[in-house]
Amino acid sequence: MEVMISESQERMLAIVTPEDLDEVLALCERWEIRAAVVGRVTTTGRFRVYDGRVRRAGVRAAVRRAVESLGEGPVYDRPVARPADQDALVAADPLPRLGERFPAGSDLGPELLGLLSLPNYRGTRRGCGASTTTSCSSTPSAGLG
């Protein structure tokens, strides 16, 4: 897969093989990245842009260029290796333990009330928030292990 990124990194173009397309689109959906197929690679050696959604007989391309005139996108050849600390990161991940303790659909209301009742989650100074019990502290809460 090749990726071309604009300077502002707001738009990306990925050249994906047809057999990998469903997997790439699913990955984009998982991370809430809008993605769409906007073209296809052919063997003509030409880059053509059409004004409109469908290429119809008799419709001329708005842009016609030889592919070579577009230049080369960056090609990254980075070594792929598992990070040395990956096992420690996976072992420290609290999500599996939380998933066992709170299965999908669990009522977390009592947990929330328990957190809100902790002294370090509650301030009593006026003007710190919408009510007088809103936390005013910007320091991390202790004892939430």
Salt bridges, closest charged atoms under 4 A:
ASP87 OD1 - ARG82 NH2 2.69
GLU111 OE2 - ARG101 NH2 3.60
